[in-house]
Amino acid sequence: MSDLSALARRHLWMHFTRLEGFGSGEVPIIARGEGCYVYDQHGKRYLDGLSGLFTVQVGHGRKELADAAAR
């Protein structure tokens, strides 16, 4: 198990992890988001079906919204 995976298991809520992932030690670590997708540490793309719980419905990584908020 990588250091990053060990830290994730210890400190993060594993809402994208299937039960068998805990046994094998490999858990997906969401590294970034873009639009309606999130990507794990290996670049695998997932449709973010949980984004409504944590973000507004505009998606991830919207530069124009970040720029507007910074003004």
mmCIF file of the N, C-alpha and C atoms, coordinates in Angstrom:
data_MODEL
# 
_entry.id   MODEL 
# 
loop_
_atom_site.group_PDB 
_atom_site.id 
_atom_site.type_symbol 
_atom_site.label_atom_id 
_atom_site.label_alt_id 
_atom_site.label_comp_id 
_atom_site.label_asym_id 
_atom_site.label_entity_id 
_atom_site.label_seq_id 
_atom_site.pdbx_PDB_ins_code 
_atom_site.Cartn_x 
_atom_site.Cartn_y 
_atom_site.Cartn_z 
_atom_site.occupancy 
_atom_site.B_iso_or_equiv 
_atom_site.pdbx_formal_charge 
_atom_site.auth_seq_id 
_atom_site.auth_comp_id 
_atom_site.auth_asym_id 
_atom_site.auth_atom_id 
_atom_site.pdbx_PDB_model_num 
ATOM 1   N N  . MET A 1 1  ? 0.857   -1.179 0.000   1.00 0.00 ? 1  MET A N  1 
ATOM 2   C CA . MET A 1 1  ? 0.000   0.000  0.000   1.00 0.00 ? 1  MET A CA 1 
ATOM 3   C C  . MET A 1 1  ? 0.898   1.235  0.000   1.00 0.00 ? 1  MET A C  1 
ATOM 4   N N  . SER A 1 2  ? 0.583   2.198  -0.842  1.00 0.00 ? 2  SER A N  1 
ATOM 5   C CA . SER A 1 2  ? 1.383   3.425  -0.917  1.00 0.00 ? 2  SER A CA 1 
ATOM 6   C C  . SER A 1 2  ? 1.140   4.303  0.304   1.00 0.00 ? 2  SER A C  1 
ATOM 7   N N  . ASP A 1 3  ? 2.074   5.216  0.546   1.00 0.00 ? 3  ASP A N  1 
ATOM 8   C CA . ASP A 1 3  ? 1.907   6.163  1.651   1.00 0.00 ? 3  ASP A CA 1 
ATOM 9   C C  . ASP A 1 3  ? 0.639   6.989  1.467   1.00 0.00 ? 3  ASP A C  1 
ATOM 10  N N  . LEU A 1 4  ? 0.376   7.406  0.223   1.00 0.00 ? 4  LEU A N  1 
ATOM 11  C CA . LEU A 1 4  ? -0.819  8.200  -0.059  1.00 0.00 ? 4  LEU A CA 1 
ATOM 12  C C  . LEU A 1 4  ? -2.087  7.407  0.242   1.00 0.00 ? 4  LEU A C  1 
ATOM 13  N N  . SER A 1 5  ? -2.095  6.142  -0.141  1.00 0.00 ? 5  SER A N  1 
ATOM 14  C CA . SER A 1 5  ? -3.248  5.288  0.126   1.00 0.00 ? 5  SER A CA 1 
ATOM 15  C C  . SER A 1 5  ? -3.433  5.080  1.631   1.00 0.00 ? 5  SER A C  1 
ATOM 16  N N  . ALA A 1 6  ? -2.344  4.879  2.347   1.00 0.00 ? 6  ALA A N  1 
ATOM 17  C CA . ALA A 1 6  ? -2.422  4.705  3.805   1.00 0.00 ? 6  ALA A CA 1 
ATOM 18  C C  . ALA A 1 6  ? -2.965  5.962  4.469   1.00 0.00 ? 6  ALA A C  1 
ATOM 19  N N  . LEU A 1 7  ? -2.494  7.122  4.037   1.00 0.00 ? 7  LEU A N  1 
ATOM 20  C CA . LEU A 1 7  ? -2.996  8.385  4.592   1.00 0.00 ? 7  LEU A CA 1 
ATOM 21  C C  . LEU A 1 7  ? -4.473  8.576  4.278   1.00 0.00 ? 7  LEU A C  1 
ATOM 22  N N  . ALA A 1 8  ? -4.864  8.244  3.054   1.00 0.00 ? 8  ALA A N  1 
ATOM 23  C CA . ALA A 1 8  ? -6.270  8.382  2.665   1.00 0.00 ? 8  ALA A CA 1 
ATOM 24  C C  . ALA A 1 8  ? -7.152  7.489  3.518   1.00 0.00 ? 8  ALA A C  1 
ATOM 25  N N  . ARG A 1 9  ? -6.734  6.250  3.724   1.00 0.00 ? 9  ARG A N  1 
ATOM 26  C CA . ARG A 1 9  ? -7.536  5.321  4.539   1.00 0.00 ? 9  ARG A CA 1 
ATOM 27  C C  . ARG A 1 9  ? -7.661  5.824  5.977   1.00 0.00 ? 9  ARG A C  1 
ATOM 28  N N  . ARG A 1 10 ? -6.627  6.481  6.463   1.00 0.00 ? 10 ARG A N  1 
ATOM 29  C CA . ARG A 1 10 ? -6.628  6.944  7.844   1.00 0.00 ? 10 ARG A CA 1 
ATOM 30  C C  . ARG A 1 10 ? -7.436  8.231  8.038   1.00 0.00 ? 10 ARG A C  1 
ATOM 31  N N  . HIS A 1 11 ? -7.478  9.114  7.007   1.00 0.00 ? 11 HIS A N  1 
ATOM 32  C CA . HIS A 1 11 ? -8.010  10.457 7.221   1.00 0.00 ? 11 HIS A CA 1 
ATOM 33  C C  . HIS A 1 11 ? -9.205  10.859 6.366   1.00 0.00 ? 11 HIS A C  1 
ATOM 34  N N  . LEU A 1 12 ? -9.550  10.089 5.335   1.00 0.00 ? 12 LEU A N  1 
ATOM 35  C CA . LEU A 1 12 ? -10.617 10.507 4.429   1.00 0.00 ? 12 LEU A CA 1 
ATOM 36  C C  . LEU A 1 12 ? -11.835 9.607  4.519   1.00 0.00 ? 12 LEU A C  1 
ATOM 37  N N  . TRP A 1 13 ? -12.956 10.173 4.156   1.00 0.00 ? 13 TRP A N  1 
ATOM 38  C CA . TRP A 1 13 ? -14.193 9.428  4.050   1.00 0.00 ? 13 TRP A CA 1 
ATOM 39  C C  . TRP A 1 13 ? -14.169 8.711  2.706   1.00 0.00 ? 13 TRP A C  1 
ATOM 40  N N  . MET A 1 14 ? -14.206 7.413  2.686   1.00 0.00 ? 14 MET A N  1 
ATOM 41  C CA . MET A 1 14 ? -14.025 6.620  1.468   1.00 0.00 ? 14 MET A CA 1 
ATOM 42  C C  . MET A 1 14 ? -15.348 6.357  0.749   1.00 0.00 ? 14 MET A C  1 
ATOM 43  N N  . HIS A 1 15 ? -16.034 7.417  0.341   1.00 0.00 ? 15 HIS A N  1 
ATOM 44  C CA . HIS A 1 15 ? -17.353 7.262  -0.274  1.00 0.00 ? 15 HIS A CA 1 
ATOM 45  C C  . HIS A 1 15 ? -17.297 6.726  -1.698  1.00 0.00 ? 15 HIS A C  1 
ATOM 46  N N  . PHE A 1 16 ? -16.136 6.658  -2.325  1.00 0.00 ? 16 PHE A N  1 
ATOM 47  C CA . PHE A 1 16 ? -16.011 6.080  -3.663  1.00 0.00 ? 16 PHE A CA 1 
ATOM 48  C C  . PHE A 1 16 ? -15.445 4.657  -3.617  1.00 0.00 ? 16 PHE A C  1 
ATOM 49  N N  . THR A 1 17 ? -15.243 4.108  -2.446  1.00 0.00 ? 17 THR A N  1 
ATOM 50  C CA . THR A 1 17 ? -14.568 2.825  -2.312  1.00 0.00 ? 17 THR A CA 1 
ATOM 51  C C  . THR A 1 17 ? -15.551 1.678  -2.197  1.00 0.00 ? 17 THR A C  1 
ATOM 52  N N  . ARG A 1 18 ? -15.363 0.678  -3.038  1.00 0.00 ? 18 ARG A N  1 
ATOM 53  C CA . ARG A 1 18 ? -16.140 -0.552 -2.911  1.00 0.00 ? 18 ARG A CA 1 
ATOM 54  C C  . ARG A 1 18 ? -15.573 -1.348 -1.749  1.00 0.00 ? 18 ARG A C  1 
ATOM 55  N N  . LEU A 1 19 ? -16.388 -2.183 -1.160  1.00 0.00 ? 19 LEU A N  1 
ATOM 56  C CA . LEU A 1 19 ? -15.979 -2.948 0.014   1.00 0.00 ? 19 LEU A CA 1 
ATOM 57  C C  . LEU A 1 19 ? -14.720 -3.772 -0.251  1.00 0.00 ? 19 LEU A C  1 
ATOM 58  N N  . GLU A 1 20 ? -14.604 -4.388 -1.437  1.00 0.00 ? 20 GLU A N  1 
ATOM 59  C CA . GLU A 1 20 ? -13.421 -5.209 -1.713  1.00 0.00 ? 20 GLU A CA 1 
ATOM 60  C C  . GLU A 1 20 ? -12.141 -4.380 -1.779  1.00 0.00 ? 20 GLU A C  1 
ATOM 61  N N  . GLY A 1 21 ? -12.252 -3.086 -2.004  1.00 0.00 ? 21 GLY A N  1 
ATOM 62  C CA . GLY A 1 21 ? -11.073 -2.227 -2.021  1.00 0.00 ? 21 GLY A CA 1 
ATOM 63  C C  . GLY A 1 21 ? -10.395 -2.125 -0.674  1.00 0.00 ? 21 GLY A C  1 
ATOM 64  N N  . PHE A 1 22 ? -11.175 -2.216 0.383   1.00 0.00 ? 22 PHE A N  1 
ATOM 65  C CA . PHE A 1 22 ? -10.589 -2.145 1.717   1.00 0.00 ? 22 PHE A CA 1 
ATOM 66  C C  . PHE A 1 22 ? -9.724  -3.365 2.003   1.00 0.00 ? 22 PHE A C  1 
ATOM 67  N N  . GLY A 1 23 ? -10.157 -4.524 1.528   1.00 0.00 ? 23 GLY A N  1 
ATOM 68  C CA . GLY A 1 23 ? -9.391  -5.746 1.760   1.00 0.00 ? 23 GLY A CA 1 
ATOM 69  C C  . GLY A 1 23 ? -8.092  -5.786 0.986   1.00 0.00 ? 23 GLY A C  1 
ATOM 70  N N  . SER A 1 24 ? -8.103  -5.285 -0.239  1.00 0.00 ? 24 SER A N  1 
ATOM 71  C CA . SER A 1 24 ? -6.902  -5.327 -1.079  1.00 0.00 ? 24 SER A CA 1 
ATOM 72  C C  . SER A 1 24 ? -5.920  -4.211 -0.753  1.00 0.00 ? 24 SER A C  1 
ATOM 73  N N  . GLY A 1 25 ? -6.380  -3.204 -0.046  1.00 0.00 ? 25 GLY A N  1 
ATOM 74  C CA . GLY A 1 25 ? -5.515  -2.079 0.293   1.00 0.00 ? 25 GLY A CA 1 
ATOM 75  C C  . GLY A 1 25 ? -5.531  -0.963 -0.726  1.00 0.00 ? 25 GLY A C  1 
ATOM 76  N N  . GLU A 1 26 ? -6.075  -1.214 -1.916  1.00 0.00 ? 26 GLU A N  1 
ATOM 77  C CA . GLU A 1 26 ? -6.105  -0.192 -2.962  1.00 0.00 ? 26 GLU A CA 1 
ATOM 78  C C  . GLU A 1 26 ? -7.445  0.527  -2.924  1.00 0.00 ? 26 GLU A C  1 
ATOM 79  N N  . VAL A 1 27 ? -7.411  1.781  -2.548  1.00 0.00 ? 27 VAL A N  1 
ATOM 80  C CA . VAL A 1 27 ? -8.629  2.591  -2.513  1.00 0.00 ? 27 VAL A CA 1 
ATOM 81  C C  . VAL A 1 27 ? -8.452  3.757  -3.475  1.00 0.00 ? 27 VAL A C  1 
ATOM 82  N N  . PRO A 1 28 ? -9.508  4.120  -4.210  1.00 0.00 ? 28 PRO A N  1 
ATOM 83  C CA . PRO A 1 28 ? -9.360  5.255  -5.122  1.00 0.00 ? 28 PRO A CA 1 
ATOM 84  C C  . PRO A 1 28 ? -9.220  6.557  -4.343  1.00 0.00 ? 28 PRO A C  1 
ATOM 85  N N  . ILE A 1 29 ? -8.277  7.366  -4.747  1.00 0.00 ? 29 ILE A N  1 
ATOM 86  C CA . ILE A 1 29 ? -8.071  8.673  -4.137  1.00 0.00 ? 29 ILE A CA 1 
ATOM 87  C C  . ILE A 1 29 ? -8.403  9.699  -5.207  1.00 0.00 ? 29 ILE A C  1 
ATOM 88  N N  . ILE A 1 30 ? -9.435  10.482 -4.972  1.00 0.00 ? 30 ILE A N  1 
ATOM 89  C CA . ILE A 1 30 ? -9.856  11.468 -5.955  1.00 0.00 ? 30 ILE A CA 1 
ATOM 90  C C  . ILE A 1 30 ? -8.828  12.593 -5.978  1.00 0.00 ? 30 ILE A C  1 
ATOM 91  N N  . ALA A 1 31 ? -8.201  12.769 -7.131  1.00 0.00 ? 31 ALA A N  1 
ATOM 92  C CA . ALA A 1 31 ? -7.111  13.732 -7.263  1.00 0.00 ? 31 ALA A CA 1 
ATOM 93  C C  . ALA A 1 31 ? -7.556  15.060 -7.860  1.00 0.00 ? 31 ALA A C  1 
ATOM 94  N N  . ARG A 1 32 ? -8.594  15.019 -8.707  1.00 0.00 ? 32 ARG A N  1 
ATOM 95  C CA . ARG A 1 32 ? -9.044  16.263 -9.332  1.00 0.00 ? 32 ARG A CA 1 
ATOM 96  C C  . ARG A 1 32 ? -10.440 16.069 -9.886  1.00 0.00 ? 32 ARG A C  1 
ATOM 97  N N  . GLY A 1 33 ? -11.068 17.189 -10.199 1.00 0.00 ? 33 GLY A N  1 
ATOM 98  C CA . GLY A 1 33 ? -12.381 17.165 -10.820 1.00 0.00 ? 33 GLY A CA 1 
ATOM 99  C C  . GLY A 1 33 ? -12.402 18.062 -12.035 1.00 0.00 ? 33 GLY A C  1 
ATOM 100 N N  . GLU A 1 34 ? -13.217 17.690 -13.000 1.00 0.00 ? 34 GLU A N  1 
ATOM 101 C CA . GLU A 1 34 ? -13.363 18.488 -14.216 1.00 0.00 ? 34 GLU A CA 1 
ATOM 102 C C  . GLU A 1 34 ? -14.777 18.279 -14.740 1.00 0.00 ? 34 GLU A C  1 
ATOM 103 N N  . GLY A 1 35 ? -15.556 19.357 -14.729 1.00 0.00 ? 35 GLY A N  1 
ATOM 104 C CA . GLY A 1 35 ? -16.947 19.233 -15.170 1.00 0.00 ? 35 GLY A CA 1 
ATOM 105 C C  . GLY A 1 35 ? -17.716 18.282 -14.276 1.00 0.00 ? 35 GLY A C  1 
ATOM 106 N N  . CYS A 1 36 ? -18.346 17.277 -14.854 1.00 0.00 ? 36 CYS A N  1 
ATOM 107 C CA . CYS A 1 36 ? -19.130 16.320 -14.064 1.00 0.00 ? 36 CYS A CA 1 
ATOM 108 C C  . CYS A 1 36 ? -18.322 15.074 -13.709 1.00 0.00 ? 36 CYS A C  1 
ATOM 109 N N  . TYR A 1 37 ? -17.017 15.104 -13.934 1.00 0.00 ? 37 TYR A N  1 
ATOM 110 C CA . TYR A 1 37 ? -16.174 13.944 -13.669 1.00 0.00 ? 37 TYR A CA 1 
ATOM 111 C C  . TYR A 1 37 ? -15.147 14.239 -12.586 1.00 0.00 ? 37 TYR A C  1 
ATOM 112 N N  . VAL A 1 38 ? -14.765 13.187 -11.866 1.00 0.00 ? 38 VAL A N  1 
ATOM 113 C CA . VAL A 1 38 ? -13.623 13.233 -10.963 1.00 0.00 ? 38 VAL A CA 1 
ATOM 114 C C  . VAL A 1 38 ? -12.647 12.166 -11.437 1.00 0.00 ? 38 VAL A C  1 
ATOM 115 N N  . TYR A 1 39 ? -11.373 12.354 -11.110 1.00 0.00 ? 39 TYR A N  1 
ATOM 116 C CA . TYR A 1 39 ? -10.312 11.453 -11.554 1.00 0.00 ? 39 TYR A CA 1 
ATOM 117 C C  . TYR A 1 39 ? -9.529  10.983 -10.346 1.00 0.00 ? 39 TYR A C  1 
ATOM 118 N N  . ASP A 1 40 ? -9.194  9.679  -10.333 1.00 0.00 ? 40 ASP A N  1 
ATOM 119 C CA . ASP A 1 40 ? -8.418  9.169  -9.211  1.00 0.00 ? 40 ASP A CA 1 
ATOM 120 C C  . ASP A 1 40 ? -6.924  9.381  -9.444  1.00 0.00 ? 40 ASP A C  1 
ATOM 121 N N  . GLN A 1 41 ? -6.120  8.891  -8.505  1.00 0.00 ? 41 GLN A N  1 
ATOM 122 C CA . GLN A 1 41 ? -4.676  9.113  -8.552  1.00 0.00 ? 41 GLN A CA 1 
ATOM 123 C C  . GLN A 1 41 ? -4.015  8.433  -9.746  1.00 0.00 ? 41 GLN A C  1 
ATOM 124 N N  . HIS A 1 42 ? -4.710  7.502  -10.400 1.00 0.00 ? 42 HIS A N  1 
ATOM 125 C CA . HIS A 1 42 ? -4.175  6.818  -11.576 1.00 0.00 ? 42 HIS A CA 1 
ATOM 126 C C  . HIS A 1 42 ? -4.740  7.377  -12.878 1.00 0.00 ? 42 HIS A C  1 
ATOM 127 N N  . GLY A 1 43 ? -5.584  8.406  -12.779 1.00 0.00 ? 43 GLY A N  1 
ATOM 128 C CA . GLY A 1 43 ? -6.172  9.010  -13.966 1.00 0.00 ? 43 GLY A CA 1 
ATOM 129 C C  . GLY A 1 43 ? -7.483  8.383  -14.408 1.00 0.00 ? 43 GLY A C  1 
ATOM 130 N N  . LYS A 1 44 ? -7.992  7.392  -13.668 1.00 0.00 ? 44 LYS A N  1 
ATOM 131 C CA . LYS A 1 44 ? -9.268  6.768  -14.025 1.00 0.00 ? 44 LYS A CA 1 
ATOM 132 C C  . LYS A 1 44 ? -10.397 7.768  -13.793 1.00 0.00 ? 44 LYS A C  1 
ATOM 133 N N  . ARG A 1 45 ? -11.282 7.877  -14.771 1.00 0.00 ? 45 ARG A N  1 
ATOM 134 C CA . ARG A 1 45 ? -12.377 8.852  -14.725 1.00 0.00 ? 45 ARG A CA 1 
ATOM 135 C C  . ARG A 1 45 ? -13.641 8.204  -14.153 1.00 0.00 ? 45 ARG A C  1 
ATOM 136 N N  . TYR A 1 46 ? -14.327 8.953  -13.268 1.00 0.00 ? 46 TYR A N  1 
ATOM 137 C CA . TYR A 1 46 ? -15.592 8.529  -12.673 1.00 0.00 ? 46 TYR A CA 1 
ATOM 138 C C  . TYR A 1 46 ? -16.618 9.640  -12.892 1.00 0.00 ? 46 TYR A C  1 
ATOM 139 N N  . LEU A 1 47 ? -17.837 9.267  -13.197 1.00 0.00 ? 47 LEU A N  1 
ATOM 140 C CA . LEU A 1 47 ? -18.929 10.235 -13.216 1.00 0.00 ? 47 LEU A CA 1 
ATOM 141 C C  . LEU A 1 47 ? -19.225 10.593 -11.770 1.00 0.00 ? 47 LEU A C  1 
ATOM 142 N N  . ASP A 1 48 ? -19.200 11.865 -11.432 1.00 0.00 ? 48 ASP A N  1 
ATOM 143 C CA . ASP A 1 48 ? -19.382 12.294 -10.044 1.00 0.00 ? 48 ASP A CA 1 
ATOM 144 C C  . ASP A 1 48 ? -20.863 12.352 -9.713  1.00 0.00 ? 48 ASP A C  1 
ATOM 145 N N  . GLY A 1 49 ? -21.410 11.234 -9.324  1.00 0.00 ? 49 GLY A N  1 
ATOM 146 C CA . GLY A 1 49 ? -22.812 11.160 -8.940  1.00 0.00 ? 49 GLY A CA 1 
ATOM 147 C C  . GLY A 1 49 ? -23.086 11.704 -7.553  1.00 0.00 ? 49 GLY A C  1 
ATOM 148 N N  . LEU A 1 50 ? -22.053 12.026 -6.801  1.00 0.00 ? 50 LEU A N  1 
ATOM 149 C CA . LEU A 1 50 ? -22.219 12.551 -5.445  1.00 0.00 ? 50 LEU A CA 1 
ATOM 150 C C  . LEU A 1 50 ? -21.980 14.043 -5.349  1.00 0.00 ? 50 LEU A C  1 
ATOM 151 N N  . SER A 1 51 ? -21.703 14.703 -6.460  1.00 0.00 ? 51 SER A N  1 
ATOM 152 C CA . SER A 1 51 ? -21.315 16.116 -6.402  1.00 0.00 ? 51 SER A CA 1 
ATOM 153 C C  . SER A 1 51 ? -22.391 17.002 -5.808  1.00 0.00 ? 51 SER A C  1 
ATOM 154 N N  . GLY A 1 52 ? -23.642 16.645 -5.955  1.00 0.00 ? 52 GLY A N  1 
ATOM 155 C CA . GLY A 1 52 ? -24.715 17.452 -5.386  1.00 0.00 ? 52 GLY A CA 1 
ATOM 156 C C  . GLY A 1 52 ? -24.651 17.532 -3.873  1.00 0.00 ? 52 GLY A C  1 
ATOM 157 N N  . LEU A 1 53 ? -23.976 16.557 -3.263  1.00 0.00 ? 53 LEU A N  1 
ATOM 158 C CA . LEU A 1 53 ? -23.823 16.576 -1.814  1.00 0.00 ? 53 LEU A CA 1 
ATOM 159 C C  . LEU A 1 53 ? -22.769 17.578 -1.358  1.00 0.00 ? 53 LEU A C  1 
ATOM 160 N N  . PHE A 1 54 ? -21.793 17.855 -2.208  1.00 0.00 ? 54 PHE A N  1 
ATOM 161 C CA . PHE A 1 54 ? -20.637 18.635 -1.778  1.00 0.00 ? 54 PHE A CA 1 
ATOM 162 C C  . PHE A 1 54 ? -20.363 19.888 -2.596  1.00 0.00 ? 54 PHE A C  1 
ATOM 163 N N  . THR A 1 55 ? -20.843 19.950 -3.808  1.00 0.00 ? 55 THR A N  1 
ATOM 164 C CA . THR A 1 55 ? -20.609 21.114 -4.659  1.00 0.00 ? 55 THR A CA 1 
ATOM 165 C C  . THR A 1 55 ? -21.927 21.544 -5.277  1.00 0.00 ? 55 THR A C  1 
ATOM 166 N N  . VAL A 1 56 ? -21.981 22.747 -5.749  1.00 0.00 ? 56 VAL A N  1 
ATOM 167 C CA . VAL A 1 56 ? -23.176 23.177 -6.472  1.00 0.00 ? 56 VAL A CA 1 
ATOM 168 C C  . VAL A 1 56 ? -23.177 22.523 -7.840  1.00 0.00 ? 56 VAL A C  1 
ATOM 169 N N  . GLN A 1 57 ? -24.267 22.593 -8.541  1.00 0.00 ? 57 GLN A N  1 
ATOM 170 C CA . GLN A 1 57 ? -24.439 21.835 -9.775  1.00 0.00 ? 57 GLN A CA 1 
ATOM 171 C C  . GLN A 1 57 ? -23.767 22.458 -10.998 1.00 0.00 ? 57 GLN A C  1 
ATOM 172 N N  . VAL A 1 58 ? -22.682 23.166 -10.815 1.00 0.00 ? 58 VAL A N  1 
ATOM 173 C CA . VAL A 1 58 ? -21.966 23.754 -11.950 1.00 0.00 ? 58 VAL A CA 1 
ATOM 174 C C  . VAL A 1 58 ? -20.771 22.909 -12.359 1.00 0.00 ? 58 VAL A C  1 
ATOM 175 N N  . GLY A 1 59 ? -20.433 21.898 -11.597 1.00 0.00 ? 59 GLY A N  1 
ATOM 176 C CA . GLY A 1 59 ? -19.311 21.031 -11.930 1.00 0.00 ? 59 GLY A CA 1 
ATOM 177 C C  . GLY A 1 59 ? -18.016 21.477 -11.270 1.00 0.00 ? 59 GLY A C  1 
ATOM 178 N N  . HIS A 1 60 ? -16.995 20.709 -11.530 1.00 0.00 ? 60 HIS A N  1 
ATOM 179 C CA . HIS A 1 60 ? -15.675 20.949 -10.948 1.00 0.00 ? 60 HIS A CA 1 
ATOM 180 C C  . HIS A 1 60 ? -14.792 21.721 -11.923 1.00 0.00 ? 60 HIS A C  1 
ATOM 181 N N  . GLY A 1 61 ? -13.854 22.483 -11.381 1.00 0.00 ? 61 GLY A N  1 
ATOM 182 C CA . GLY A 1 61 ? -12.793 23.080 -12.182 1.00 0.00 ? 61 GLY A CA 1 
ATOM 183 C C  . GLY A 1 61 ? -13.229 24.172 -13.137 1.00 0.00 ? 61 GLY A C  1 
ATOM 184 N N  . ARG A 1 62 ? -14.228 24.941 -12.782 1.00 0.00 ? 62 ARG A N  1 
ATOM 185 C CA . ARG A 1 62 ? -14.724 26.001 -13.668 1.00 0.00 ? 62 ARG A CA 1 
ATOM 186 C C  . ARG A 1 62 ? -13.929 27.277 -13.432 1.00 0.00 ? 62 ARG A C  1 
ATOM 187 N N  . LYS A 1 63 ? -12.936 27.528 -14.286 1.00 0.00 ? 63 LYS A N  1 
ATOM 188 C CA . LYS A 1 63 ? -12.041 28.679 -14.134 1.00 0.00 ? 63 LYS A CA 1 
ATOM 189 C C  . LYS A 1 63 ? -12.797 29.996 -14.137 1.00 0.00 ? 63 LYS A C  1 
ATOM 190 N N  . GLU A 1 64 ? -13.803 30.130 -15.008 1.00 0.00 ? 64 GLU A N  1 
ATOM 191 C CA . GLU A 1 64 ? -14.533 31.395 -15.074 1.00 0.00 ? 64 GLU A CA 1 
ATOM 192 C C  . GLU A 1 64 ? -15.271 31.686 -13.768 1.00 0.00 ? 64 GLU A C  1 
ATOM 193 N N  . LEU A 1 65 ? -15.725 30.651 -13.076 1.00 0.00 ? 65 LEU A N  1 
ATOM 194 C CA . LEU A 1 65 ? -16.389 30.862 -11.787 1.00 0.00 ? 65 LEU A CA 1 
ATOM 195 C C  . LEU A 1 65 ? -15.380 31.195 -10.694 1.00 0.00 ? 65 LEU A C  1 
ATOM 196 N N  . ALA A 1 66 ? -14.223 30.552 -10.728 1.00 0.00 ? 66 ALA A N  1 
ATOM 197 C CA . ALA A 1 66 ? -13.169 30.879 -9.765  1.00 0.00 ? 66 ALA A CA 1 
ATOM 198 C C  . ALA A 1 66 ? -12.692 32.313 -9.956  1.00 0.00 ? 66 ALA A C  1 
ATOM 199 N N  . ASP A 1 67 ? -12.553 32.734 -11.209 1.00 0.00 ? 67 ASP A N  1 
ATOM 200 C CA . ASP A 1 67 ? -12.147 34.117 -11.494 1.00 0.00 ? 67 ASP A CA 1 
ATOM 201 C C  . ASP A 1 67 ? -13.184 35.114 -10.994 1.00 0.00 ? 67 ASP A C  1 
ATOM 202 N N  . ALA A 1 68 ? -14.463 34.812 -11.210 1.00 0.00 ? 68 ALA A N  1 
ATOM 203 C CA . ALA A 1 68 ? -15.531 35.705 -10.752 1.00 0.00 ? 68 ALA A CA 1 
ATOM 204 C C  . ALA A 1 68 ? -15.552 35.791 -9.229  1.00 0.00 ? 68 ALA A C  1 
ATOM 205 N N  . ALA A 1 69 ? -15.336 34.681 -8.554  1.00 0.00 ? 69 ALA A N  1 
ATOM 206 C CA . ALA A 1 69 ? -15.331 34.675 -7.090  1.00 0.00 ? 69 ALA A CA 1 
ATOM 207 C C  . ALA A 1 69 ? -14.131 35.435 -6.534  1.00 0.00 ? 69 ALA A C  1 
ATOM 208 N N  . ALA A 1 70 ? -13.031 35.451 -7.272  1.00 0.00 ? 70 ALA A N  1 
ATOM 209 C CA . ALA A 1 70 ? -11.822 36.132 -6.813  1.00 0.00 ? 70 ALA A CA 1 
ATOM 210 C C  . ALA A 1 70 ? -11.917 37.646 -6.937  1.00 0.00 ? 70 ALA A C  1 
ATOM 211 N N  . ARG A 1 71 ? -12.858 38.135 -7.761  1.00 0.00 ? 71 ARG A N  1 
ATOM 212 C CA . ARG A 1 71 ? -12.994 39.589 -7.943  1.00 0.00 ? 71 ARG A CA 1 
ATOM 213 C C  . ARG A 1 71 ? -13.645 40.243 -6.767  1.00 0.00 ? 71 ARG A C  1 
# 
